Amino acid sequence: MNSLLDARGIGKRFGGVQALKDVSLTIRAGEIYGLIGPNGAGKTTFFNVLTGLYAKDEGEVVFAGVPLKLGSPHEVARAGIARTFQNIRLFANMTALENVMVGRHLRTKVGVGGAVMRFSKAREEEAAIRRRAHELLRYVGVEHHAQKLAKNLAYGDQRRLEIARALATEPKLLALDEPAAGMNATETAELRTLIEGIRADGVTVLLIEHDVKLVMGLCDRVAVLDYGIKIAEDVPDVVKRDPQVVDAYLGAGHG
Ligand SMILES: Nc1ncnc2c1ncn2[C@@H]1O[C@H](COP(=O)(O)OP(=O)(O)OP(=O)(O)O)[C@@H](O)[C@H]1O
């Protein structure tokens, strides 16, 4: 399998805290890749560096064969990486449909300049965006809430809506930060089916998750961070039995 993302020697410090130290990992095209580790291990920091929210101190990322311009969320999104957040970040007072349409606008070709000249073209594009947004809401299973304000959706549906919004940018890589947090067993099972479907439709998935059962059941490969260092990277069956991983994470009541 080809590699989609190659992170090399990523380092990030916050004052005296070395949140990431020389982290290298490779995500292959078409896989579901899990990133796990104890609280404070650096998982979200890795996501934030990867998606341009934090400037890195060291390292580089090659994505789809091209060096990724780290430090710019817009460039990262354009390159084909979309994400969701640990703490849901929707536009609370916009409808579910509008939230997805906003994500979709990243792909819009008609700019502000010439908008009058190309008014009908813009209208066509807007209609296409709306259609696609409806499709995505249906895809994640919340189309019946299209006209509801995001803040009025149930928690699990908000998480699904965030995924729809991320997918609206047509990413090659979808990075999910603790998507199962706060979900009950039924919602988690449905989420698993959704993520498997997303992969089956050709999107590679990077997943941070504390639900070890979900990670081990769903992921093709898993990397483990501990104090900012990658201590393991392998298929779930090997990672599960790695003594260092058991010691740092799985032993402490997580498994
Ligand atoms: N913006 C920040 N400013 C200062 N320190 C930070 C910042 N973000 C993260 N850190 C520190 O970096 C380390 C790694 O944190 P991070 O949130 O990446 O861990 P995590 O593995 O995602 O944890 P969790 O599972 O609890 O979400 C921690 O020591 C944290 O306190």
Ligand as a Chemical Component Dictionary entry (heavy atoms), coordinates in Angstrom:
data_LIG
# 
_chem_comp.id                   LIG 
_chem_comp.type                 NON-POLYMER 
_chem_comp.pdbx_formal_charge   0 
_chem_comp.three_letter_code    LIG 
# 
loop_
_chem_comp_atom.comp_id 
_chem_comp_atom.atom_id 
_chem_comp_atom.alt_atom_id 
_chem_comp_atom.type_symbol 
_chem_comp_atom.charge 
_chem_comp_atom.model_Cartn_x 
_chem_comp_atom.model_Cartn_y 
_chem_comp_atom.model_Cartn_z 
_chem_comp_atom.pdbx_ordinal 
LIG N1  N1  N 0 -1.649 25.041 24.057 1  
LIG C1  C1  C 0 -0.889 24.454 24.976 2  
LIG N2  N2  N 0 -0.141 25.190 25.834 3  
LIG C2  C2  C 0 0.653  24.608 26.760 4  
LIG N3  N3  N 0 0.750  23.280 26.919 5  
LIG C3  C3  C 0 0.027  22.490 26.121 6  
LIG C4  C4  C 0 -0.838 23.035 25.105 7  
LIG N4  N4  N 0 -1.433 22.005 24.440 8  
LIG C5  C5  C 0 -0.966 20.877 25.021 9  
LIG N5  N5  N 0 -0.091 21.163 26.018 10 
LIG C6  C6  C 0 0.644  20.190 26.841 11 
LIG O1  O1  O 0 1.244  19.257 25.968 12 
LIG C7  C7  C 0 1.135  17.934 26.484 13 
LIG C8  C8  C 0 0.387  17.070 25.492 14 
LIG O2  O2  O 0 -1.006 17.445 25.485 15 
LIG P1  P1  P 0 -2.077 16.869 24.464 16 
LIG O3  O3  O 0 -3.345 17.606 24.672 17 
LIG O4  O4  O 0 -1.502 16.851 23.096 18 
LIG O5  O5  O 0 -2.237 15.366 24.977 19 
LIG P2  P2  P 0 -3.319 14.277 24.571 20 
LIG O6  O6  O 0 -2.554 13.018 24.362 21 
LIG O7  O7  O 0 -4.131 14.755 23.440 22 
LIG O8  O8  O 0 -4.188 14.168 25.885 23 
LIG P3  P3  P 0 -5.748 13.824 26.099 24 
LIG O9  O9  O 0 -5.885 12.365 25.873 25 
LIG O10 O10 O 0 -5.972 14.204 27.524 26 
LIG O11 O11 O 0 -6.526 14.668 25.123 27 
LIG C9  C9  C 0 0.467  18.065 27.839 28 
LIG O12 O12 O 0 1.462  18.124 28.818 29 
LIG C10 C10 C 0 -0.287 19.373 27.727 30 
LIG O13 O13 O 0 -0.449 19.965 28.986 31 
# 
loop_
_chem_comp_bond.comp_id 
_chem_comp_bond.atom_id_1 
_chem_comp_bond.atom_id_2 
_chem_comp_bond.value_order 
_chem_comp_bond.pdbx_ordinal 
LIG N1  C1  SING 1  
LIG C1  N2  SING 2  
LIG C1  C4  DOUB 3  
LIG N2  C2  DOUB 4  
LIG C2  N3  SING 5  
LIG N3  C3  DOUB 6  
LIG C3  C4  SING 7  
LIG C3  N5  SING 8  
LIG C4  N4  SING 9  
LIG N4  C5  DOUB 10 
LIG C5  N5  SING 11 
LIG N5  C6  SING 12 
LIG C6  O1  SING 13 
LIG C6  C10 SING 14 
LIG O1  C7  SING 15 
LIG C7  C8  SING 16 
LIG C7  C9  SING 17 
LIG C8  O2  SING 18 
LIG O2  P1  SING 19 
LIG P1  O3  DOUB 20 
LIG P1  O4  SING 21 
LIG P1  O5  SING 22 
LIG O5  P2  SING 23 
LIG P2  O6  DOUB 24 
LIG P2  O7  SING 25 
LIG P2  O8  SING 26 
LIG O8  P3  SING 27 
LIG P3  O9  DOUB 28 
LIG P3  O10 SING 29 
LIG P3  O11 SING 30 
LIG C9  O12 SING 31 
LIG C9  C10 SING 32 
LIG C10 O13 SING 33 
# 
